[in-house]
Amino acid sequence: MTLQKDRLFLVLTALLGLTLVSWLASSSLGLGRQTLGVSVLVLAFVKVRLIIVYYMEASTVCRPIRVGLEGWVFGVAGATIALYLL
């Protein structure tokens, strides 16, 4: 496998692992409703960032576009979590 395919495989493994962590947290950890909701949202936005950077190849774009994409992900994540907590 090439380095690019190895990296994509590792990202896919991370995405599957985050999905399992989210599922396990919701079914067996017994967290409070808000804590569980925020943790699932954080895991979802980590997955969004991984998909944008690695599968949409945002890691190869010029710095201003990359900074804009990262800012967008963190901004939307922050706004979504803040609205969830209201």
C-alpha contacts under 8 A as a table, 3 or more apart, distances in Angstrom:
res1	aa1	res2	aa2	distance
1	M	5	K	6.00
1	M	6	D	6.25
2	T	5	K	5.29
2	T	6	D	6.15
3	L	6	D	5.00
3	L	7	R	6.10
4	Q	7	R	5.12
4	Q	8	L	6.23
5	K	8	L	5.07
5	K	9	F	6.08
6	D	9	F	5.07
6	D	10	L	6.22
7	R	10	L	5.08
7	R	11	V	6.20
8	L	11	V	5.01
8	L	12	L	6.06
8	L	54	Y	6.94
8	L	55	Y	7.48
9	F	12	L	5.00
9	F	13	T	6.13
10	L	13	T	4.99
10	L	14	A	6.15
11	V	14	A	4.93
11	V	15	L	6.11
11	V	50	L	7.05
11	V	54	Y	7.52
12	L	15	L	5.02
12	L	16	L	6.22
13	T	16	L	5.13
13	T	17	G	6.06
14	A	17	G	4.93
14	A	18	L	6.05
15	L	18	L	5.15
15	L	19	T	6.21
15	L	47	K	6.10
15	L	50	L	7.88
16	L	19	T	5.05
16	L	20	L	6.27
17	G	20	L	5.07
17	G	21	V	6.17
18	L	21	V	4.99
18	L	22	S	6.10
18	L	43	L	6.52
18	L	47	K	7.46
19	T	22	S	5.12
19	T	23	W	6.19
19	T	43	L	8.00
20	L	23	W	5.02
20	L	24	L	6.01
21	V	24	L	5.12
21	V	25	A	5.96
22	S	25	A	5.14
22	S	26	S	6.26
22	S	39	S	7.84
22	S	40	V	5.79
22	S	43	L	6.99
23	W	26	S	5.24
23	W	27	S	6.22
24	L	27	S	5.17
24	L	28	S	5.71
24	L	29	L	6.97
25	A	28	S	5.84
25	A	29	L	5.11
25	A	30	G	7.56
25	A	31	L	7.53
25	A	36	L	7.15
26	S	29	L	6.69
26	S	30	G	7.49
26	S	31	L	7.76
26	S	36	L	6.68
27	S	30	G	7.37
31	L	35	T	6.26
31	L	36	L	5.64
32	G	35	T	5.25
32	G	36	L	5.91
33	R	36	L	5.27
33	R	37	G	6.10
34	Q	37	G	4.99
34	Q	38	V	6.09
34	Q	85	L	7.16
35	T	38	V	5.29
35	T	39	S	6.09
36	L	39	S	5.15
36	L	40	V	6.13
37	G	40	V	5.27
37	G	41	L	6.20
38	V	41	L	5.06
38	V	42	V	6.10
38	V	81	I	6.39
38	V	84	Y	7.82
39	S	42	V	5.10
39	S	43	L	6.19
40	V	43	L	5.12
40	V	44	A	6.09
41	L	44	A	4.96
41	L	45	F	6.24
41	L	77	A	7.72
41	L	81	I	6.99
42	V	45	F	5.23
42	V	46	V	6.22
42	V	77	A	7.40
43	L	46	V	5.07
43	L	47	K	6.28
44	A	47	K	5.08
44	A	48	V	6.25
45	F	48	V	4.74
45	F	49	R	6.13
45	F	73	V	7.25
45	F	77	A	6.27
46	V	49	R	5.15
46	V	50	L	6.28
47	K	50	L	5.07
47	K	51	I	6.20
48	V	51	I	5.20
48	V	52	I	6.18
48	V	73	V	7.68
49	R	52	I	5.15
49	R	53	V	6.03
49	R	70	E	7.56
49	R	73	V	6.68
50	L	53	V	5.27
50	L	54	Y	5.85
50	L	55	Y	7.56
51	I	54	Y	5.48
51	I	55	Y	5.05
51	I	56	M	6.48
52	I	55	Y	5.92
52	I	56	M	4.95
52	I	57	E	6.81
52	I	58	A	6.10
53	V	56	M	5.97
53	V	57	E	5.43
53	V	58	A	4.51
53	V	59	S	5.22
54	Y	57	E	4.95
54	Y	58	A	6.59
54	Y	59	S	6.58
55	Y	58	A	7.89
57	E	60	T	5.90
57	E	61	V	7.54
58	A	61	V	5.44
58	A	66	R	6.35
59	S	66	R	7.02
61	V	65	I	6.50
61	V	66	R	6.26
62	C	65	I	5.77
62	C	66	R	6.36
63	R	66	R	5.03
63	R	67	V	6.02
64	P	67	V	5.12
64	P	68	G	6.10
65	I	68	G	4.97
65	I	69	L	6.17
66	R	69	L	5.09
66	R	70	E	6.13
67	V	70	E	5.14
67	V	71	G	5.95
68	G	71	G	5.05
68	G	72	W	6.02
69	L	72	W	5.03
69	L	73	V	6.26
70	E	73	V	5.19
70	E	74	F	6.25
71	G	74	F	5.21
71	G	75	G	5.80
72	W	75	G	5.04
72	W	76	V	5.97
73	V	76	V	5.36
73	V	77	A	5.99
74	F	77	A	5.01
74	F	78	G	5.95
75	G	78	G	5.15
75	G	79	A	6.10
76	V	79	A	5.08
76	V	80	T	5.94
77	A	80	T	5.16
77	A	81	I	6.11
78	G	81	I	5.25
78	G	82	A	6.01
79	A	82	A	5.06
79	A	83	L	6.06
80	T	83	L	5.20
80	T	84	Y	6.09
81	I	84	Y	4.97
81	I	85	L	6.24
82	A	85	L	5.21
82	A	86	L	6.48
83	L	86	L	5.25
